[in-house]
């Protein structure tokens, strides 16, 4: 890892663990695309269920067919939107 490589965000790290478990891969990078590292619609459904169970977030299937960093950004946005304002 180079000095210029940013550390994954907490959400990226959490989701990377889910991806590693579901996809059976050792390493997931922020730029990795779900479909390109072995994902499919059944695994995306399982991922969506895991995110909802663990984080209480309902992520659309279309949002899961993306890079790890993009999925993490969607989850972070949903978390912010779910918090009460004021």
HTML snippet that shows the backbone in 3Dmol.js (N, CA, C, O; Angstrom):
<script src="https://3Dmol.org/build/3Dmol-min.js"></script>
<div id="view" style="width:600px;height:400px;position:relative"></div>
<script>
const pdb = `
ATOM      1  N   UNK A   1       0.850  -1.182   0.000  1.00  0.00           N
ATOM      2  CA  UNK A   1       0.000   0.000   0.000  1.00  0.00           C
ATOM      3  C   UNK A   1       0.889   1.236   0.000  1.00  0.00           C
ATOM      4  O   UNK A   1       1.788   1.358   0.831  1.00  0.00           O
ATOM      5  N   UNK A   2       0.646   2.126  -0.904  1.00  0.00           N
ATOM      6  CA  UNK A   2       1.467   3.322  -0.989  1.00  0.00           C
ATOM      7  C   UNK A   2       0.997   4.360   0.012  1.00  0.00           C
ATOM      8  O   UNK A   2      -0.106   4.268   0.552  1.00  0.00           O
ATOM      9  N   UNK A   3       1.846   5.350   0.254  1.00  0.00           N
ATOM     10  CA  UNK A   3       1.499   6.402   1.199  1.00  0.00           C
ATOM     11  C   UNK A   3       0.335   7.233   0.685  1.00  0.00           C
ATOM     12  O   UNK A   3      -0.367   7.870   1.470  1.00  0.00           O
ATOM     13  N   UNK A   4       0.123   7.232  -0.640  1.00  0.00           N
ATOM     14  CA  UNK A   4      -0.956   8.026  -1.215  1.00  0.00           C
ATOM     15  C   UNK A   4      -2.290   7.299  -1.191  1.00  0.00           C
ATOM     16  O   UNK A   4      -3.325   7.922  -1.427  1.00  0.00           O
ATOM     17  N   UNK A   5      -2.298   5.996  -0.912  1.00  0.00           N
ATOM     18  CA  UNK A   5      -3.534   5.230  -0.865  1.00  0.00           C
ATOM     19  C   UNK A   5      -4.281   5.565   0.421  1.00  0.00           C
ATOM     20  O   UNK A   5      -3.758   5.403   1.524  1.00  0.00           O
ATOM     21  N   UNK A   6      -5.509   6.032   0.255  1.00  0.00           N
ATOM     22  CA  UNK A   6      -6.310   6.403   1.415  1.00  0.00           C
ATOM     23  C   UNK A   6      -6.828   5.149   2.114  1.00  0.00           C
ATOM     24  O   UNK A   6      -7.114   4.136   1.475  1.00  0.00           O
ATOM     25  N   UNK A   7      -6.941   5.237   3.417  1.00  0.00           N
ATOM     26  CA  UNK A   7      -7.537   4.149   4.178  1.00  0.00           C
ATOM     27  C   UNK A   7      -9.023   4.093   3.859  1.00  0.00           C
ATOM     28  O   UNK A   7      -9.645   5.123   3.601  1.00  0.00           O
ATOM     29  N   UNK A   8      -9.592   2.898   3.876  1.00  0.00           N
ATOM     30  CA  UNK A   8     -11.023   2.813   3.615  1.00  0.00           C
ATOM     31  C   UNK A   8     -11.812   3.492   4.724  1.00  0.00           C
ATOM     32  O   UNK A   8     -11.392   3.526   5.881  1.00  0.00           O
ATOM     33  N   UNK A   9     -12.963   4.030   4.345  1.00  0.00           N
ATOM     34  CA  UNK A   9     -13.839   4.627   5.351  1.00  0.00           C
ATOM     35  C   UNK A   9     -14.394   3.502   6.227  1.00  0.00           C
ATOM     36  O   UNK A   9     -14.339   2.334   5.842  1.00  0.00           O
ATOM     37  N   UNK A  10     -14.922   3.843   7.388  1.00  0.00           N
ATOM     38  CA  UNK A  10     -15.527   2.798   8.230  1.00  0.00           C
ATOM     39  C   UNK A  10     -16.616   2.009   7.496  1.00  0.00           C
ATOM     40  O   UNK A  10     -16.719   0.794   7.664  1.00  0.00           O
ATOM     41  N   UNK A  11     -17.420   2.688   6.693  1.00  0.00           N
ATOM     42  CA  UNK A  11     -18.476   1.985   5.955  1.00  0.00           C
ATOM     43  C   UNK A  11     -17.875   1.082   4.887  1.00  0.00           C
ATOM     44  O   UNK A  11     -18.338  -0.042   4.698  1.00  0.00           O
ATOM     45  N   UNK A  12     -16.844   1.561   4.184  1.00  0.00           N
ATOM     46  CA  UNK A  12     -16.182   0.721   3.187  1.00  0.00           C
ATOM     47  C   UNK A  12     -15.604  -0.530   3.836  1.00  0.00           C
ATOM     48  O   UNK A  12     -15.720  -1.626   3.288  1.00  0.00           O
ATOM     49  N   UNK A  13     -14.986  -0.371   4.992  1.00  0.00           N
ATOM     50  CA  UNK A  13     -14.390  -1.510   5.683  1.00  0.00           C
ATOM     51  C   UNK A  13     -15.459  -2.521   6.097  1.00  0.00           C
ATOM     52  O   UNK A  13     -15.266  -3.729   5.960  1.00  0.00           O
ATOM     53  N   UNK A  14     -16.578  -2.025   6.599  1.00  0.00           N
ATOM     54  CA  UNK A  14     -17.665  -2.918   7.015  1.00  0.00           C
ATOM     55  C   UNK A  14     -18.244  -3.663   5.810  1.00  0.00           C
ATOM     56  O   UNK A  14     -18.424  -4.880   5.847  1.00  0.00           O
ATOM     57  N   UNK A  15     -18.532  -2.912   4.740  1.00  0.00           N
ATOM     58  CA  UNK A  15     -19.091  -3.535   3.544  1.00  0.00           C
ATOM     59  C   UNK A  15     -18.094  -4.488   2.885  1.00  0.00           C
ATOM     60  O   UNK A  15     -18.492  -5.514   2.333  1.00  0.00           O
ATOM     61  N   UNK A  16     -16.816  -4.161   2.939  1.00  0.00           N
ATOM     62  CA  UNK A  16     -15.794  -5.048   2.370  1.00  0.00           C
ATOM     63  C   UNK A  16     -15.849  -6.409   3.055  1.00  0.00           C
ATOM     64  O   UNK A  16     -15.682  -7.442   2.406  1.00  0.00           O
ATOM     65  N   UNK A  17     -16.081  -6.410   4.355  1.00  0.00           N
ATOM     66  CA  UNK A  17     -16.221  -7.669   5.083  1.00  0.00           C
ATOM     67  C   UNK A  17     -17.407  -8.477   4.583  1.00  0.00           C
ATOM     68  O   UNK A  17     -17.309  -9.694   4.423  1.00  0.00           O
ATOM     69  N   UNK A  18     -18.525  -7.811   4.337  1.00  0.00           N
ATOM     70  CA  UNK A  18     -19.698  -8.495   3.786  1.00  0.00           C
ATOM     71  C   UNK A  18     -19.382  -9.084   2.417  1.00  0.00           C
ATOM     72  O   UNK A  18     -19.696 -10.241   2.135  1.00  0.00           O
ATOM     73  N   UNK A  19     -18.750  -8.260   1.566  1.00  0.00           N
ATOM     74  CA  UNK A  19     -18.415  -8.711   0.205  1.00  0.00           C
ATOM     75  C   UNK A  19     -17.472  -9.918   0.268  1.00  0.00           C
ATOM     76  O   UNK A  19     -17.668 -10.899  -0.449  1.00  0.00           O
ATOM     77  N   UNK A  20     -16.448  -9.844   1.127  1.00  0.00           N
ATOM     78  CA  UNK A  20     -15.497 -10.943   1.235  1.00  0.00           C
ATOM     79  C   UNK A  20     -16.210 -12.233   1.627  1.00  0.00           C
ATOM     80  O   UNK A  20     -15.947 -13.298   1.068  1.00  0.00           O
ATOM     81  N   UNK A  21     -17.108 -12.121   2.587  1.00  0.00           N
ATOM     82  CA  UNK A  21     -17.844 -13.295   3.058  1.00  0.00           C
ATOM     83  C   UNK A  21     -18.756 -13.854   1.965  1.00  0.00           C
ATOM     84  O   UNK A  21     -18.738 -15.055   1.694  1.00  0.00           O
ATOM     85  N   UNK A  22     -19.553 -12.984   1.337  1.00  0.00           N
ATOM     86  CA  UNK A  22     -20.519 -13.437   0.339  1.00  0.00           C
ATOM     87  C   UNK A  22     -19.862 -13.906  -0.958  1.00  0.00           C
ATOM     88  O   UNK A  22     -20.315 -14.870  -1.575  1.00  0.00           O
ATOM     89  N   UNK A  23     -18.795 -13.221  -1.366  1.00  0.00           N
ATOM     90  CA  UNK A  23     -18.167 -13.510  -2.651  1.00  0.00           C
ATOM     91  C   UNK A  23     -17.020 -14.504  -2.550  1.00  0.00           C
ATOM     92  O   UNK A  23     -16.525 -14.993  -3.565  1.00  0.00           O
ATOM     93  N   UNK A  24     -16.595 -14.803  -1.317  1.00  0.00           N
ATOM     94  CA  UNK A  24     -15.503 -15.746  -1.128  1.00  0.00           C
ATOM     95  C   UNK A  24     -14.168 -15.242  -1.645  1.00  0.00           C
ATOM     96  O   UNK A  24     -13.367 -16.012  -2.175  1.00  0.00           O
ATOM     97  N   UNK A  25     -13.930 -13.933  -1.487  1.00  0.00           N
ATOM     98  CA  UNK A  25     -12.663 -13.345  -1.916  1.00  0.00           C
ATOM     99  C   UNK A  25     -11.892 -12.861  -0.691  1.00  0.00           C
ATOM    100  O   UNK A  25     -12.474 -12.563   0.352  1.00  0.00           O
ATOM    101  N   UNK A  26     -10.576 -12.791  -0.840  1.00  0.00           N
ATOM    102  CA  UNK A  26      -9.730 -12.377   0.283  1.00  0.00           C
ATOM    103  C   UNK A  26      -9.621 -10.870   0.420  1.00  0.00           C
ATOM    104  O   UNK A  26      -9.536 -10.345   1.530  1.00  0.00           O
ATOM    105  N   UNK A  27      -9.624 -10.169  -0.716  1.00  0.00           N
ATOM    106  CA  UNK A  27      -9.398  -8.727  -0.701  1.00  0.00           C
ATOM    107  C   UNK A  27     -10.458  -8.040  -1.546  1.00  0.00           C
ATOM    108  O   UNK A  27     -10.777  -8.485  -2.649  1.00  0.00           O
ATOM    109  N   UNK A  28     -11.003  -6.946  -1.013  1.00  0.00           N
ATOM    110  CA  UNK A  28     -11.927  -6.102  -1.766  1.00  0.00           C
ATOM    111  C   UNK A  28     -11.425  -4.675  -1.632  1.00  0.00           C
ATOM    112  O   UNK A  28     -11.238  -4.172  -0.524  1.00  0.00           O
ATOM    113  N   UNK A  29     -11.210  -4.031  -2.767  1.00  0.00           N
ATOM    114  CA  UNK A  29     -10.733  -2.651  -2.781  1.00  0.00           C
ATOM    115  C   UNK A  29     -11.900  -1.711  -3.056  1.00  0.00           C
ATOM    116  O   UNK A  29     -12.899  -2.132  -3.640  1.00  0.00           O
ATOM    117  N   UNK A  30     -11.797  -0.447  -2.649  1.00  0.00           N
ATOM    118  CA  UNK A  30     -12.895   0.510  -2.878  1.00  0.00           C
ATOM    119  C   UNK A  30     -13.316   0.621  -4.339  1.00  0.00           C
ATOM    120  O   UNK A  30     -14.484   0.887  -4.626  1.00  0.00           O
ATOM    121  N   UNK A  31     -12.385   0.421  -5.259  1.00  0.00           N
ATOM    122  CA  UNK A  31     -12.713   0.554  -6.681  1.00  0.00           C
ATOM    123  C   UNK A  31     -13.271  -0.735  -7.297  1.00  0.00           C
ATOM    124  O   UNK A  31     -13.640  -0.748  -8.472  1.00  0.00           O
ATOM    125  N   UNK A  32     -13.335  -1.813  -6.513  1.00  0.00           N
ATOM    126  CA  UNK A  32     -13.867  -3.075  -7.031  1.00  0.00           C
ATOM    127  C   UNK A  32     -15.373  -2.978  -7.238  1.00  0.00           C
ATOM    128  O   UNK A  32     -16.100  -2.452  -6.395  1.00  0.00           O
ATOM    129  N   UNK A  33     -15.825  -3.494  -8.377  1.00  0.00           N
ATOM    130  CA  UNK A  33     -17.243  -3.491  -8.735  1.00  0.00           C
ATOM    131  C   UNK A  33     -17.842  -4.838  -8.324  1.00  0.00           C
ATOM    132  O   UNK A  33     -17.251  -5.891  -8.562  1.00  0.00           O
ATOM    133  N   UNK A  34     -19.013  -4.788  -7.708  1.00  0.00           N
ATOM    134  CA  UNK A  34     -19.658  -5.993  -7.187  1.00  0.00           C
ATOM    135  C   UNK A  34     -19.751  -7.104  -8.235  1.00  0.00           C
ATOM    136  O   UNK A  34     -19.410  -8.253  -7.951  1.00  0.00           O
ATOM    137  N   UNK A  35     -20.201  -6.775  -9.424  1.00  0.00           N
ATOM    138  CA  UNK A  35     -20.364  -7.797 -10.462  1.00  0.00           C
ATOM    139  C   UNK A  35     -19.025  -8.319 -10.963  1.00  0.00           C
ATOM    140  O   UNK A  35     -18.907  -9.494 -11.311  1.00  0.00           O
ATOM    141  N   UNK A  36     -18.025  -7.459 -11.003  1.00  0.00           N
ATOM    142  CA  UNK A  36     -16.723  -7.848 -11.543  1.00  0.00           C
ATOM    143  C   UNK A  36     -15.920  -8.736 -10.601  1.00  0.00           C
ATOM    144  O   UNK A  36     -14.985  -9.409 -11.034  1.00  0.00           O
ATOM    145  N   UNK A  37     -16.274  -8.746  -9.319  1.00  0.00           N
ATOM    146  CA  UNK A  37     -15.566  -9.623  -8.371  1.00  0.00           C
ATOM    147  C   UNK A  37     -16.381 -10.864  -8.028  1.00  0.00           C
ATOM    148  O   UNK A  37     -16.108 -11.545  -7.040  1.00  0.00           O
ATOM    149  N   UNK A  38     -17.395 -11.152  -8.866  1.00  0.00           N
ATOM    150  CA  UNK A  38     -18.129 -12.396  -8.705  1.00  0.00           C
ATOM    151  C   UNK A  38     -19.556 -12.267  -8.223  1.00  0.00           C
ATOM    152  O   UNK A  38     -20.220 -13.279  -7.999  1.00  0.00           O
ATOM    153  N   UNK A  39     -20.049 -11.049  -8.057  1.00  0.00           N
ATOM    154  CA  UNK A  39     -21.414 -10.853  -7.593  1.00  0.00           C
ATOM    155  C   UNK A  39     -22.437 -11.178  -8.663  1.00  0.00           C
ATOM    156  O   UNK A  39     -22.141 -11.161  -9.858  1.00  0.00           O
ATOM    157  N   UNK A  40     -23.647 -11.476  -8.210  1.00  0.00           N
ATOM    158  CA  UNK A  40     -24.777 -11.711  -9.102  1.00  0.00           C
ATOM    159  C   UNK A  40     -26.043 -11.274  -8.366  1.00  0.00           C
ATOM    160  O   UNK A  40     -25.964 -10.779  -7.242  1.00  0.00           O
ATOM    161  N   UNK A  41     -27.201 -11.452  -8.986  1.00  0.00           N
ATOM    162  CA  UNK A  41     -28.430 -10.947  -8.383  1.00  0.00           C
ATOM    163  C   UNK A  41     -28.776 -11.661  -7.077  1.00  0.00           C
ATOM    164  O   UNK A  41     -29.279 -11.028  -6.149  1.00  0.00           O
ATOM    165  N   UNK A  42     -28.520 -12.950  -6.990  1.00  0.00           N
ATOM    166  CA  UNK A  42     -28.797 -13.669  -5.745  1.00  0.00           C
ATOM    167  C   UNK A  42     -27.899 -13.170  -4.618  1.00  0.00           C
ATOM    168  O   UNK A  42     -28.366 -12.944  -3.502  1.00  0.00           O
ATOM    169  N   UNK A  43     -26.613 -12.999  -4.908  1.00  0.00           N
ATOM    170  CA  UNK A  43     -25.688 -12.492  -3.891  1.00  0.00           C
ATOM    171  C   UNK A  43     -26.003 -11.047  -3.526  1.00  0.00           C
ATOM    172  O   UNK A  43     -25.816 -10.641  -2.379  1.00  0.00           O
ATOM    173  N   UNK A  44     -26.480 -10.270  -4.495  1.00  0.00           N
ATOM    174  CA  UNK A  44     -26.877  -8.890  -4.195  1.00  0.00           C
ATOM    175  C   UNK A  44     -28.076  -8.867  -3.251  1.00  0.00           C
ATOM    176  O   UNK A  44     -28.150  -8.023  -2.358  1.00  0.00           O
ATOM    177  N   UNK A  45     -29.012  -9.793  -3.448  1.00  0.00           N
ATOM    178  CA  UNK A  45     -30.155  -9.900  -2.539  1.00  0.00           C
ATOM    179  C   UNK A  45     -29.682 -10.256  -1.137  1.00  0.00           C
ATOM    180  O   UNK A  45     -30.163  -9.696  -0.152  1.00  0.00           O
ATOM    181  N   UNK A  46     -28.747 -11.179  -1.051  1.00  0.00           N
ATOM    182  CA  UNK A  46     -28.193 -11.557   0.251  1.00  0.00           C
ATOM    183  C   UNK A  46     -27.467 -10.376   0.892  1.00  0.00           C
ATOM    184  O   UNK A  46     -27.563 -10.168   2.101  1.00  0.00           O
ATOM    185  N   UNK A  47     -26.735  -9.599   0.076  1.00  0.00           N
ATOM    186  CA  UNK A  47     -26.037  -8.413   0.578  1.00  0.00           C
ATOM    187  C   UNK A  47     -27.033  -7.376   1.075  1.00  0.00           C
ATOM    188  O   UNK A  47     -26.842  -6.791   2.141  1.00  0.00           O
ATOM    189  N   UNK A  48     -28.088  -7.148   0.313  1.00  0.00           N
ATOM    190  CA  UNK A  48     -29.110  -6.180   0.726  1.00  0.00           C
ATOM    191  C   UNK A  48     -29.735  -6.595   2.056  1.00  0.00           C
ATOM    192  O   UNK A  48     -29.962  -5.756   2.928  1.00  0.00           O
ATOM    193  N   UNK A  49     -30.013  -7.886   2.209  1.00  0.00           N
ATOM    194  CA  UNK A  49     -30.580  -8.378   3.471  1.00  0.00           C
ATOM    195  C   UNK A  49     -29.604  -8.195   4.628  1.00  0.00           C
ATOM    196  O   UNK A  49     -30.007  -7.834   5.734  1.00  0.00           O
ATOM    197  N   UNK A  50     -28.337  -8.439   4.374  1.00  0.00           N
ATOM    198  CA  UNK A  50     -27.317  -8.289   5.424  1.00  0.00           C
ATOM    199  C   UNK A  50     -27.194  -6.824   5.853  1.00  0.00           C
ATOM    200  O   UNK A  50     -27.095  -6.522   7.042  1.00  0.00           O
ATOM    201  N   UNK A  51     -27.201  -5.924   4.875  1.00  0.00           N
ATOM    202  CA  UNK A  51     -27.119  -4.495   5.186  1.00  0.00           C
ATOM    203  C   UNK A  51     -28.343  -4.058   5.984  1.00  0.00           C
ATOM    204  O   UNK A  51     -28.223  -3.295   6.943  1.00  0.00           O
ATOM    205  N   UNK A  52     -29.512  -4.538   5.590  1.00  0.00           N
ATOM    206  CA  UNK A  52     -30.728  -4.164   6.321  1.00  0.00           C
ATOM    207  C   UNK A  52     -30.719  -4.739   7.734  1.00  0.00           C
ATOM    208  O   UNK A  52     -31.087  -4.047   8.684  1.00  0.00           O
ATOM    209  N   UNK A  53     -30.303  -5.992   7.882  1.00  0.00           N
ATOM    210  CA  UNK A  53     -30.260  -6.618   9.206  1.00  0.00           C
ATOM    211  C   UNK A  53     -29.247  -5.948  10.134  1.00  0.00           C
ATOM    212  O   UNK A  53     -29.541  -5.694  11.302  1.00  0.00           O
ATOM    213  N   UNK A  54     -28.061  -5.666   9.612  1.00  0.00           N
ATOM    214  CA  UNK A  54     -26.982  -5.132  10.446  1.00  0.00           C
ATOM    215  C   UNK A  54     -27.042  -3.617  10.629  1.00  0.00           C
ATOM    216  O   UNK A  54     -26.738  -3.105  11.706  1.00  0.00           O
ATOM    217  N   UNK A  55     -27.434  -2.904   9.577  1.00  0.00           N
ATOM    218  CA  UNK A  55     -27.371  -1.435   9.612  1.00  0.00           C
ATOM    219  C   UNK A  55     -28.739  -0.770   9.617  1.00  0.00           C
ATOM    220  O   UNK A  55     -28.841   0.435   9.844  1.00  0.00           O
ATOM    221  N   UNK A  56     -29.792  -1.545   9.368  1.00  0.00           N
ATOM    222  CA  UNK A  56     -31.129  -0.978   9.318  1.00  0.00           C
ATOM    223  C   UNK A  56     -31.375  -0.122   8.084  1.00  0.00           C
ATOM    224  O   UNK A  56     -32.226   0.767   8.104  1.00  0.00           O
ATOM    225  N   UNK A  57     -30.627  -0.385   7.003  1.00  0.00           N
ATOM    226  CA  UNK A  57     -30.739   0.419   5.790  1.00  0.00           C
ATOM    227  C   UNK A  57     -31.299  -0.428   4.657  1.00  0.00           C
ATOM    228  O   UNK A  57     -30.912  -1.583   4.480  1.00  0.00           O
ATOM    229  N   UNK A  58     -32.205   0.153   3.900  1.00  0.00           N
ATOM    230  CA  UNK A  58     -32.745  -0.522   2.722  1.00  0.00           C
ATOM    231  C   UNK A  58     -32.071   0.072   1.491  1.00  0.00           C
ATOM    232  O   UNK A  58     -32.381   1.183   1.061  1.00  0.00           O
ATOM    233  N   UNK A  59     -31.143  -0.698   0.940  1.00  0.00           N
ATOM    234  CA  UNK A  59     -30.388  -0.260  -0.229  1.00  0.00           C
ATOM    235  C   UNK A  59     -30.989  -0.933  -1.458  1.00  0.00           C
ATOM    236  O   UNK A  59     -31.193  -2.146  -1.471  1.00  0.00           O
ATOM    237  N   UNK A  60     -31.267  -0.147  -2.480  1.00  0.00           N
ATOM    238  CA  UNK A  60     -31.831  -0.687  -3.713  1.00  0.00           C
ATOM    239  C   UNK A  60     -30.843  -1.569  -4.452  1.00  0.00           C
ATOM    240  O   UNK A  60     -29.631  -1.359  -4.393  1.00  0.00           O
ATOM    241  N   UNK A  61     -31.382  -2.561  -5.149  1.00  0.00           N
ATOM    242  CA  UNK A  61     -30.526  -3.486  -5.896  1.00  0.00           C
ATOM    243  C   UNK A  61     -29.639  -2.747  -6.897  1.00  0.00           C
ATOM    244  O   UNK A  61     -28.463  -3.076  -7.055  1.00  0.00           O
ATOM    245  N   UNK A  62     -30.201  -1.762  -7.561  1.00  0.00           N
ATOM    246  CA  UNK A  62     -29.415  -1.031  -8.560  1.00  0.00           C
ATOM    247  C   UNK A  62     -28.204  -0.356  -7.915  1.00  0.00           C
ATOM    248  O   UNK A  62     -27.159  -0.216  -8.551  1.00  0.00           O
ATOM    249  N   UNK A  63     -28.342   0.061  -6.663  1.00  0.00           N
ATOM    250  CA  UNK A  63     -27.230   0.702  -5.962  1.00  0.00           C
ATOM    251  C   UNK A  63     -26.134  -0.292  -5.590  1.00  0.00           C
ATOM    252  O   UNK A  63     -24.978   0.096  -5.422  1.00  0.00           O
ATOM    253  N   UNK A  64     -26.485  -1.562  -5.462  1.00  0.00           N
ATOM    254  CA  UNK A  64     -25.498  -2.567  -5.085  1.00  0.00           C
ATOM    255  C   UNK A  64     -24.620  -2.999  -6.254  1.00  0.00           C
ATOM    256  O   UNK A  64     -23.506  -3.483  -6.053  1.00  0.00           O
ATOM    257  N   UNK A  65     -25.121  -2.825  -7.473  1.00  0.00           N
ATOM    258  CA  UNK A  65     -24.338  -3.184  -8.656  1.00  0.00           C
ATOM    259  C   UNK A  65     -23.427  -2.023  -9.013  1.00  0.00           C
ATOM    260  O   UNK A  65     -23.612  -1.354 -10.030  1.00  0.00           O
ATOM    261  N   UNK A  66     -22.439  -1.800  -8.153  1.00  0.00           N
ATOM    262  CA  UNK A  66     -21.545  -0.669  -8.285  1.00  0.00           C
ATOM    263  C   UNK A  66     -20.236  -0.995  -7.588  1.00  0.00           C
ATOM    264  O   UNK A  66     -20.013  -2.130  -7.167  1.00  0.00           O
ATOM    265  N   UNK A  67     -19.367   0.008  -7.468  1.00  0.00           N
ATOM    266  CA  UNK A  67     -18.111  -0.194  -6.743  1.00  0.00           C
ATOM    267  C   UNK A  67     -18.369  -0.172  -5.242  1.00  0.00           C
ATOM    268  O   UNK A  67     -19.389   0.332  -4.773  1.00  0.00           O
ATOM    269  N   UNK A  68     -17.428  -0.725  -4.512  1.00  0.00           N
ATOM    270  CA  UNK A  68     -17.533  -0.724  -3.053  1.00  0.00           C
ATOM    271  C   UNK A  68     -17.657   0.697  -2.526  1.00  0.00           C
ATOM    272  O   UNK A  68     -18.481   0.959  -1.650  1.00  0.00           O
ATOM    273  N   UNK A  69     -16.849   1.621  -3.048  1.00  0.00           N
ATOM    274  CA  UNK A  69     -16.899   2.998  -2.543  1.00  0.00           C
ATOM    275  C   UNK A  69     -18.245   3.646  -2.851  1.00  0.00           C
ATOM    276  O   UNK A  69     -18.750   4.422  -2.040  1.00  0.00           O
ATOM    277  N   UNK A  70     -18.837   3.342  -4.011  1.00  0.00           N
ATOM    278  CA  UNK A  70     -20.147   3.914  -4.345  1.00  0.00           C
ATOM    279  C   UNK A  70     -21.243   3.344  -3.442  1.00  0.00           C
ATOM    280  O   UNK A  70     -22.126   4.081  -3.002  1.00  0.00           O
ATOM    281  N   UNK A  71     -21.194   2.048  -3.165  1.00  0.00           N
ATOM    282  CA  UNK A  71     -22.185   1.433  -2.275  1.00  0.00           C
ATOM    283  C   UNK A  71     -22.030   2.006  -0.861  1.00  0.00           C
ATOM    284  O   UNK A  71     -23.022   2.270  -0.182  1.00  0.00           O
ATOM    285  N   UNK A  72     -20.791   2.195  -0.426  1.00  0.00           N
ATOM    286  CA  UNK A  72     -20.549   2.783   0.899  1.00  0.00           C
ATOM    287  C   UNK A  72     -21.101   4.203   0.968  1.00  0.00           C
ATOM    288  O   UNK A  72     -21.661   4.600   1.990  1.00  0.00           O
ATOM    289  N   UNK A  73     -20.947   4.967  -0.107  1.00  0.00           N
ATOM    290  CA  UNK A  73     -21.472   6.334  -0.135  1.00  0.00           C
ATOM    291  C   UNK A  73     -22.996   6.335  -0.036  1.00  0.00           C
ATOM    292  O   UNK A  73     -23.571   7.178   0.652  1.00  0.00           O
ATOM    293  N   UNK A  74     -23.649   5.400  -0.713  1.00  0.00           N
ATOM    294  CA  UNK A  74     -25.110   5.288  -0.621  1.00  0.00           C
ATOM    295  C   UNK A  74     -25.516   4.959   0.819  1.00  0.00           C
ATOM    296  O   UNK A  74     -26.446   5.562   1.356  1.00  0.00           O
ATOM    297  N   UNK A  75     -24.828   4.018   1.434  1.00  0.00           N
ATOM    298  CA  UNK A  75     -25.145   3.637   2.812  1.00  0.00           C
ATOM    299  C   UNK A  75     -24.919   4.802   3.775  1.00  0.00           C
ATOM    300  O   UNK A  75     -25.735   5.044   4.664  1.00  0.00           O
ATOM    301  N   UNK A  76     -23.820   5.516   3.599  1.00  0.00           N
ATOM    302  CA  UNK A  76     -23.558   6.675   4.454  1.00  0.00           C
ATOM    303  C   UNK A  76     -24.654   7.727   4.296  1.00  0.00           C
ATOM    304  O   UNK A  76     -25.100   8.318   5.279  1.00  0.00           O
ATOM    305  N   UNK A  77     -25.084   7.956   3.055  1.00  0.00           N
ATOM    306  CA  UNK A  77     -26.153   8.928   2.804  1.00  0.00           C
ATOM    307  C   UNK A  77     -27.456   8.479   3.460  1.00  0.00           C
ATOM    308  O   UNK A  77     -28.148   9.286   4.081  1.00  0.00           O
ATOM    309  N   UNK A  78     -27.794   7.200   3.326  1.00  0.00           N
ATOM    310  CA  UNK A  78     -29.020   6.683   3.942  1.00  0.00           C
ATOM    311  C   UNK A  78     -28.963   6.779   5.456  1.00  0.00           C
ATOM    312  O   UNK A  78     -29.971   7.068   6.101  1.00  0.00           O
ATOM    313  N   UNK A  79     -27.787   6.537   6.028  1.00  0.00           N
ATOM    314  CA  UNK A  79     -27.629   6.674   7.478  1.00  0.00           C
ATOM    315  C   UNK A  79     -27.881   8.113   7.925  1.00  0.00           C
ATOM    316  O   UNK A  79     -28.579   8.353   8.910  1.00  0.00           O
ATOM    317  N   UNK A  80     -27.308   9.060   7.194  1.00  0.00           N
ATOM    318  CA  UNK A  80     -27.511  10.471   7.521  1.00  0.00           C
ATOM    319  C   UNK A  80     -28.977  10.869   7.411  1.00  0.00           C
ATOM    320  O   UNK A  80     -29.504  11.587   8.261  1.00  0.00           O
ATOM    321  N   UNK A  81     -29.630  10.392   6.349  1.00  0.00           N
ATOM    322  CA  UNK A  81     -31.034  10.730   6.136  1.00  0.00           C
ATOM    323  C   UNK A  81     -31.952  10.107   7.192  1.00  0.00           C
ATOM    324  O   UNK A  81     -33.036  10.626   7.459  1.00  0.00           O
ATOM    325  N   UNK A  82     -31.520   9.003   7.785  1.00  0.00           N
ATOM    326  CA  UNK A  82     -32.356   8.312   8.758  1.00  0.00           C
ATOM    327  C   UNK A  82     -32.245   8.907  10.164  1.00  0.00           C
ATOM    328  O   UNK A  82     -33.053   8.601  11.041  1.00  0.00           O
ATOM    329  N   UNK A  83     -31.238   9.759  10.368  1.00  0.00           N
ATOM    330  CA  UNK A  83     -31.067  10.360  11.688  1.00  0.00           C
ATOM    331  C   UNK A  83     -32.000  11.540  11.856  1.00  0.00           C
ATOM    332  O   UNK A  83     -32.201  12.322  10.927  1.00  0.00           O
ATOM    333  N   UNK A  84     -32.573  11.669  13.054  1.00  0.00           N
ATOM    334  CA  UNK A  84     -33.485  12.798  13.290  1.00  0.00           C
ATOM    335  C   UNK A  84     -32.747  14.129  13.204  1.00  0.00           C
ATOM    336  O   UNK A  84     -31.585  14.242  13.596  1.00  0.00           O
ATOM    337  N   UNK A  85     -33.442  15.125  12.688  1.00  0.00           N
ATOM    338  CA  UNK A  85     -32.861  16.452  12.601  1.00  0.00           C
ATOM    339  C   UNK A  85     -33.358  17.304  13.753  1.00  0.00           C
ATOM    340  O   UNK A  85     -34.417  17.060  14.331  1.00  0.00           O
ATOM    341  N   UNK A  86     -32.574  18.293  14.062  1.00  0.00           N
ATOM    342  CA  UNK A  86     -33.009  19.245  15.077  1.00  0.00           C
ATOM    343  C   UNK A  86     -32.381  19.135  16.366  1.00  0.00           C
ATOM    344  O   UNK A  86     -32.697  19.904  17.274  1.00  0.00           O
TER     345      UNK A  86
END
`;
const viewer = $3Dmol.createViewer("view");
viewer.addModel(pdb, "pdb");
viewer.setStyle({}, {cartoon: {color: "spectrum"}});
viewer.zoomTo();
viewer.render();
</script>
